[in-house]
């Protein structure tokens, strides 16, 4: 991922959101109720995470590329949950 300007800051917020969701059952449940990427962005922003649509797109691409190497099942599930 190319990091320029505010992208690095929002990418670190995405990483923080993932880490927090992995350790907080309530946050994980809140995020799992989001039915679109836009809703996920809005929810994350309301919770204080500065994410951009580009962050989600880049995360999906990285996850998809890693899954292509390790098997596509996880990327397919992530894409279905986040679209």
N, CA, C and O atoms as a GROMACS GRO file, in nm:
protein
  332
    1UNK      N    1   0.084  -0.118   0.000
    1UNK     CA    2   0.000   0.000   0.000
    1UNK      C    3   0.088   0.124   0.000
    1UNK      O    4   0.186   0.131   0.074
    2UNK      N    5   0.053   0.218  -0.080
    2UNK     CA    6   0.126   0.344  -0.085
    2UNK      C    7   0.071   0.435   0.023
    2UNK      O    8  -0.051   0.451   0.034
    3UNK      N    9   0.158   0.495   0.102
    3UNK     CA   10   0.114   0.578   0.212
    3UNK      C   11   0.159   0.722   0.189
    3UNK      O   12   0.279   0.752   0.194
    4UNK      N   13   0.063   0.809   0.164
    4UNK     CA   14   0.094   0.949   0.143
    4UNK      C   15  -0.005   1.033   0.221
    4UNK      O   16  -0.119   0.992   0.241
    5UNK      N   17   0.038   1.147   0.264
    5UNK     CA   18  -0.050   1.241   0.331
    5UNK      C   19  -0.123   1.178   0.448
    5UNK      O   20  -0.061   1.118   0.535
    6UNK      N   21  -0.258   1.193   0.450
    6UNK     CA   22  -0.340   1.143   0.558
    6UNK      C   23  -0.363   0.993   0.552
    6UNK      O   24  -0.420   0.937   0.646
    7UNK      N   25  -0.322   0.927   0.445
    7UNK     CA   26  -0.348   0.785   0.432
    7UNK      C   27  -0.283   0.706   0.543
    7UNK      O   28  -0.344   0.614   0.597
    8UNK      N   29  -0.161   0.739   0.579
    8UNK     CA   30  -0.091   0.666   0.685
    8UNK      C   31  -0.167   0.677   0.816
    8UNK      O   32  -0.179   0.579   0.889
    9UNK      N   33  -0.218   0.796   0.847
    9UNK     CA   34  -0.291   0.816   0.971
    9UNK      C   35  -0.418   0.732   0.972
    9UNK      O   36  -0.445   0.664   1.070
   10UNK      N   37  -0.495   0.734   0.863
   10UNK     CA   38  -0.620   0.659   0.862
   10UNK      C   39  -0.592   0.509   0.856
   10UNK      O   40  -0.669   0.431   0.912
   11UNK      N   41  -0.485   0.467   0.789
   11UNK     CA   42  -0.451   0.325   0.786
   11UNK      C   43  -0.418   0.277   0.927
   11UNK      O   44  -0.455   0.166   0.965
   12UNK      N   45  -0.348   0.359   1.005
   12UNK     CA   46  -0.317   0.318   1.143
   12UNK      C   47  -0.446   0.311   1.225
   12UNK      O   48  -0.456   0.228   1.316
   13UNK      N   49  -0.544   0.395   1.195
   13UNK     CA   50  -0.673   0.385   1.262
   13UNK      C   51  -0.745   0.257   1.222
   13UNK      O   52  -0.813   0.196   1.305
   14UNK      N   53  -0.732   0.215   1.098
   14UNK     CA   54  -0.792   0.088   1.055
   14UNK      C   55  -0.727  -0.027   1.131
   14UNK      O   56  -0.796  -0.116   1.179
   15UNK      N   57  -0.596  -0.024   1.143
   15UNK     CA   58  -0.526  -0.129   1.219
   15UNK      C   59  -0.571  -0.129   1.364
   15UNK      O   60  -0.589  -0.235   1.424
   16UNK      N   61  -0.589  -0.011   1.421
   16UNK     CA   62  -0.634   0.002   1.559
   16UNK      C   63  -0.777  -0.052   1.574
   16UNK      O   64  -0.808  -0.120   1.672
   17UNK      N   65  -0.863  -0.021   1.478
   17UNK     CA   66  -1.000  -0.070   1.480
   17UNK      C   67  -1.002  -0.223   1.478
   17UNK      O   68  -1.077  -0.286   1.554
   18UNK      N   69  -0.922  -0.283   1.392
   18UNK     CA   70  -0.918  -0.429   1.383
   18UNK      C   71  -0.870  -0.488   1.515
   18UNK      O   72  -0.930  -0.583   1.566
   19UNK      N   73  -0.764  -0.433   1.571
   19UNK     CA   74  -0.711  -0.481   1.699
   19UNK      C   75  -0.815  -0.466   1.808
   19UNK      O   76  -0.836  -0.558   1.888
   20UNK      N   77  -0.881  -0.351   1.813
   20UNK     CA   78  -0.983  -0.328   1.916
   20UNK      C   79  -1.100  -0.424   1.899
   20UNK      O   80  -1.153  -0.475   1.998
   21UNK      N   81  -1.141  -0.449   1.775
   21UNK     CA   82  -1.253  -0.541   1.750
   21UNK      C   83  -1.216  -0.684   1.789
   21UNK      O   84  -1.302  -0.761   1.831
   22UNK      N   85  -1.090  -0.719   1.774
   22UNK     CA   86  -1.047  -0.854   1.811
   22UNK      C   87  -1.049  -0.874   1.962
   22UNK      O   88  -1.058  -0.987   2.009
   23UNK      N   89  -1.040  -0.765   2.038
   23UNK     CA   90  -1.035  -0.776   2.184
   23UNK      C   91  -1.164  -0.731   2.253
   23UNK      O   92  -1.180  -0.752   2.373
   24UNK      N   93  -1.256  -0.669   2.179
   24UNK     CA   94  -1.381  -0.621   2.237
   24UNK      C   95  -1.501  -0.688   2.172
   24UNK      O   96  -1.531  -0.667   2.055
   25UNK      N   97  -1.568  -0.770   2.250
   25UNK     CA   98  -1.686  -0.840   2.199
   25UNK      C   99  -1.794  -0.741   2.156
   25UNK      O  100  -1.861  -0.761   2.054
   26UNK      N  101  -1.812  -0.633   2.232
   26UNK     CA  102  -1.913  -0.532   2.199
   26UNK      C  103  -1.882  -0.463   2.067
   26UNK      O  104  -1.971  -0.445   1.983
   27UNK      N  105  -1.756  -0.423   2.048
   27UNK     CA  106  -1.718  -0.356   1.924
   27UNK      C  107  -1.733  -0.452   1.806
   27UNK      O  108  -1.784  -0.414   1.700
   28UNK      N  109  -1.690  -0.575   1.823
   28UNK     CA  110  -1.702  -0.674   1.716
   28UNK      C  111  -1.849  -0.693   1.677
   28UNK      O  112  -1.881  -0.702   1.559
   29UNK      N  113  -1.936  -0.699   1.777
   29UNK     CA  114  -2.079  -0.715   1.749
   29UNK      C  115  -2.134  -0.592   1.676
   29UNK      O  116  -2.211  -0.607   1.581
   30UNK      N  117  -2.096  -0.473   1.720
   30UNK     CA  118  -2.141  -0.350   1.656
   30UNK      C  119  -2.099  -0.347   1.510
   30UNK      O  120  -2.180  -0.316   1.422
   31UNK      N  121  -1.974  -0.379   1.483
   31UNK     CA  122  -1.922  -0.377   1.346
   31UNK      C  123  -1.986  -0.486   1.261
   31UNK      O  124  -2.008  -0.467   1.141
   32UNK      N  125  -2.015  -0.600   1.321
   32UNK     CA  126  -2.073  -0.710   1.244
   32UNK      C  127  -2.216  -0.679   1.199
   32UNK      O  128  -2.268  -0.745   1.109
   33UNK      N  129  -2.279  -0.581   1.261
   33UNK     CA  130  -2.415  -0.543   1.223
   33UNK      C  131  -2.418  -0.449   1.102
   33UNK      O  132  -2.524  -0.423   1.047
   34UNK      N  133  -2.302  -0.399   1.061
   34UNK     CA  134  -2.294  -0.311   0.944
   34UNK      C  135  -2.319  -0.394   0.819
   34UNK      O  136  -2.262  -0.501   0.802
   35UNK      N  137  -2.406  -0.343   0.733
   35UNK     CA  138  -2.446  -0.418   0.615
   35UNK      C  139  -2.382  -0.369   0.485
   35UNK      O  140  -2.408  -0.424   0.378
   36UNK      N  141  -2.298  -0.266   0.494
   36UNK     CA  142  -2.230  -0.215   0.375
   36UNK      C  143  -2.098  -0.151   0.419
   36UNK      O  144  -2.077  -0.124   0.538
   37UNK      N  145  -2.012  -0.128   0.323
   37UNK     CA  146  -1.886  -0.059   0.355
   37UNK      C  147  -1.914   0.082   0.403
   37UNK      O  148  -1.846   0.131   0.494
   38UNK      N  149  -2.013   0.148   0.342
   38UNK     CA  150  -2.047   0.284   0.383
   38UNK      C  151  -2.094   0.286   0.529
   38UNK      O  152  -2.055   0.374   0.606
   39UNK      N  153  -2.177   0.191   0.566
   39UNK     CA  154  -2.225   0.184   0.704
   39UNK      C  155  -2.110   0.154   0.800
   39UNK      O  156  -2.105   0.207   0.910
   40UNK      N  157  -2.018   0.069   0.758
   40UNK     CA  158  -1.901   0.039   0.839
   40UNK      C  159  -1.816   0.165   0.860
   40UNK      O  160  -1.771   0.192   0.971
   41UNK      N  161  -1.796   0.241   0.753
   41UNK     CA  162  -1.720   0.366   0.764
   41UNK      C  163  -1.788   0.463   0.859
   41UNK      O  164  -1.723   0.522   0.945
   42UNK      N  165  -1.918   0.480   0.844
   42UNK     CA  166  -1.992   0.574   0.930
   42UNK      C  167  -1.984   0.531   1.076
   42UNK      O  168  -1.962   0.614   1.164
   43UNK      N  169  -2.002   0.403   1.101
   43UNK     CA  170  -1.997   0.353   1.238
   43UNK      C  171  -1.858   0.373   1.297
   43UNK      O  172  -1.844   0.421   1.410
   44UNK      N  173  -1.756   0.338   1.221
   44UNK     CA  174  -1.619   0.353   1.270
   44UNK      C  175  -1.588   0.500   1.299
   44UNK      O  176  -1.524   0.532   1.399
   45UNK      N  177  -1.632   0.588   1.211
   45UNK     CA  178  -1.607   0.732   1.232
   45UNK      C  179  -1.680   0.782   1.356
   45UNK      O  180  -1.625   0.863   1.431
   46UNK      N  181  -1.802   0.735   1.378
   46UNK     CA  182  -1.877   0.775   1.498
   46UNK      C  183  -1.807   0.727   1.624
   46UNK      O  184  -1.820   0.788   1.730
   47UNK      N  185  -1.733   0.618   1.613
   47UNK     CA  186  -1.660   0.563   1.727
   47UNK      C  187  -1.521   0.625   1.743
   47UNK      O  188  -1.446   0.588   1.834
   48UNK      N  189  -1.485   0.718   1.653
   48UNK     CA  190  -1.359   0.790   1.667
   48UNK      C  191  -1.244   0.739   1.582
   48UNK      O  192  -1.130   0.784   1.599
   49UNK      N  193  -1.271   0.646   1.491
   49UNK     CA  194  -1.166   0.596   1.402
   49UNK      C  195  -1.174   0.674   1.272
   49UNK      O  196  -1.281   0.684   1.212
   50UNK      N  197  -1.061   0.728   1.227
   50UNK     CA  198  -1.057   0.809   1.104
   50UNK      C  199  -1.022   0.721   0.986
   50UNK      O  200  -0.906   0.710   0.946
   51UNK      N  201  -1.124   0.658   0.931
   51UNK     CA  202  -1.105   0.569   0.817
   51UNK      C  203  -1.153   0.633   0.689
   51UNK      O  204  -1.236   0.724   0.690
   52UNK      N  205  -1.100   0.585   0.579
   52UNK     CA  206  -1.146   0.628   0.448
   52UNK      C  207  -1.190   0.505   0.369
   52UNK      O  208  -1.154   0.392   0.402
   53UNK      N  209  -1.266   0.529   0.266
   53UNK     CA  210  -1.306   0.419   0.178
   53UNK      C  211  -1.182   0.355   0.116
   53UNK      O  212  -1.178   0.233   0.095
   54UNK      N  213  -1.082   0.436   0.087
   54UNK     CA  214  -0.957   0.382   0.032
   54UNK      C  215  -0.892   0.283   0.128
   54UNK      O  216  -0.833   0.184   0.085
   55UNK      N  217  -0.901   0.310   0.259
   55UNK     CA  218  -0.846   0.216   0.358
   55UNK      C  219  -0.913   0.080   0.345
   55UNK      O  220  -0.846  -0.024   0.344
   56UNK      N  221  -1.046   0.082   0.336
   56UNK     CA  222  -1.119  -0.045   0.323
   56UNK      C  223  -1.086  -0.115   0.192
   56UNK      O  224  -1.068  -0.236   0.190
   57UNK      N  225  -1.078  -0.038   0.085
   57UNK     CA  226  -1.045  -0.096  -0.045
   57UNK      C  227  -0.904  -0.158  -0.042
   57UNK      O  228  -0.884  -0.269  -0.090
   58UNK      N  229  -0.808  -0.085   0.015
   58UNK     CA  230  -0.671  -0.135   0.023
   58UNK      C  231  -0.662  -0.258   0.114
   58UNK      O  232  -0.590  -0.353   0.083
   59UNK      N  233  -0.736  -0.256   0.225
   59UNK     CA  234  -0.736  -0.371   0.315
   59UNK      C  235  -0.794  -0.493   0.245
   59UNK      O  236  -0.743  -0.604   0.258
   60UNK      N  237  -0.903  -0.472   0.170
   60UNK     CA  238  -0.963  -0.584   0.097
   60UNK      C  239  -0.864  -0.639  -0.006
   60UNK      O  240  -0.849  -0.761  -0.018
   61UNK      N  241  -0.797  -0.550  -0.079
   61UNK     CA  242  -0.700  -0.595  -0.178
   61UNK      C  243  -0.586  -0.674  -0.114
   61UNK      O  244  -0.547  -0.779  -0.165
   62UNK      N  245  -0.535  -0.625  -0.004
   62UNK     CA  246  -0.426  -0.696   0.065
   62UNK      C  247  -0.474  -0.831   0.114
   62UNK      O  248  -0.404  -0.932   0.101
   63UNK      N  249  -0.593  -0.833   0.172
   63UNK     CA  250  -0.649  -0.958   0.222
   63UNK      C  251  -0.674  -1.056   0.107
   63UNK      O  252  -0.644  -1.175   0.117
   64UNK      N  253  -0.729  -1.004  -0.002
   64UNK     CA  254  -0.758  -1.087  -0.119
   64UNK      C  255  -0.630  -1.145  -0.176
   64UNK      O  256  -0.624  -1.263  -0.209
   65UNK      N  257  -0.527  -1.062  -0.188
   65UNK     CA  258  -0.399  -1.109  -0.242
   65UNK      C  259  -0.336  -1.215  -0.151
   65UNK      O  260  -0.280  -1.313  -0.199
   66UNK      N  261  -0.344  -1.194  -0.020
   66UNK     CA  262  -0.290  -1.293   0.074
   66UNK      C  263  -0.369  -1.422   0.067
   66UNK      O  264  -0.312  -1.531   0.074
   67UNK      N  265  -0.500  -1.410   0.052
   67UNK     CA  266  -0.585  -1.529   0.044
   67UNK      C  267  -0.562  -1.605  -0.086
   67UNK      O  268  -0.575  -1.728  -0.089
   68UNK      N  269  -0.527  -1.534  -0.192
   68UNK     CA  270  -0.498  -1.601  -0.319
   68UNK      C  271  -0.378  -1.693  -0.303
   68UNK      O  272  -0.371  -1.798  -0.366
   69UNK      N  273  -0.286  -1.652  -0.219
   69UNK     CA  274  -0.168  -1.734  -0.194
   69UNK      C  275  -0.203  -1.849  -0.099
   69UNK      O  276  -0.153  -1.961  -0.114
   70UNK      N  277  -0.291  -1.820   0.001
   70UNK     CA  278  -0.322  -1.917   0.105
   70UNK      C  279  -0.455  -1.989   0.087
   70UNK      O  280  -0.489  -2.074   0.169
   71UNK      N  281  -0.530  -1.958  -0.018
   71UNK     CA  282  -0.663  -2.016  -0.039
   71UNK      C  283  -0.767  -1.906  -0.037
   71UNK      O  284  -0.757  -1.815   0.046
   72UNK      N  285  -0.865  -1.910  -0.125
   72UNK     CA  286  -0.956  -1.798  -0.146
   72UNK      C  287  -1.072  -1.791  -0.049
   72UNK      O  288  -1.142  -1.690  -0.048
   73UNK      N  289  -1.098  -1.890   0.030
   73UNK     CA  290  -1.217  -1.892   0.114
   73UNK      C  291  -1.234  -1.771   0.203
   73UNK      O  292  -1.343  -1.715   0.208
   74UNK      N  293  -1.131  -1.730   0.273
   74UNK     CA  294  -1.142  -1.618   0.366
   74UNK      C  295  -1.171  -1.487   0.293
   74UNK      O  296  -1.251  -1.407   0.341
   75UNK      N  297  -1.109  -1.464   0.179
   75UNK     CA  298  -1.133  -1.341   0.104
   75UNK      C  299  -1.277  -1.336   0.055
   75UNK      O  300  -1.339  -1.230   0.056
   76UNK      N  301  -1.330  -1.448   0.012
   76UNK     CA  302  -1.468  -1.451  -0.035
   76UNK      C  303  -1.563  -1.418   0.078
   76UNK      O  304  -1.659  -1.343   0.057
   77UNK      N  305  -1.540  -1.470   0.197
   77UNK     CA  306  -1.625  -1.440   0.311
   77UNK      C  307  -1.615  -1.293   0.348
   77UNK      O  308  -1.716  -1.229   0.376
   78UNK      N  309  -1.493  -1.236   0.348
   78UNK     CA  310  -1.473  -1.096   0.384
   78UNK      C  311  -1.545  -1.006   0.285
   78UNK      O  312  -1.611  -0.910   0.324
   79UNK      N  313  -1.532  -1.037   0.156
   79UNK     CA  314  -1.595  -0.955   0.053
   79UNK      C  315  -1.745  -0.959   0.066
   79UNK      O  316  -1.810  -0.855   0.050
   80UNK      N  317  -1.802  -1.074   0.094
   80UNK     CA  318  -1.947  -1.085   0.108
   80UNK      C  319  -1.995  -1.007   0.228
   80UNK      O  320  -2.102  -0.947   0.222
   81UNK      N  321  -1.920  -1.006   0.335
   81UNK     CA  322  -1.961  -0.936   0.457
   81UNK      C  323  -1.944  -0.786   0.445
   81UNK      O  324  -2.013  -0.710   0.514
   82UNK      N  325  -1.854  -0.741   0.360
   82UNK     CA  326  -1.822  -0.598   0.357
   82UNK      C  327  -1.881  -0.523   0.238
   82UNK      O  328  -1.862  -0.402   0.227
   83UNK      N  329  -1.950  -0.591   0.148
   83UNK     CA  330  -2.005  -0.518   0.034
   83UNK      C  331  -2.141  -0.463   0.062
   83UNK      O  332  -2.201  -0.399  -0.025
   0.00000   0.00000   0.00000
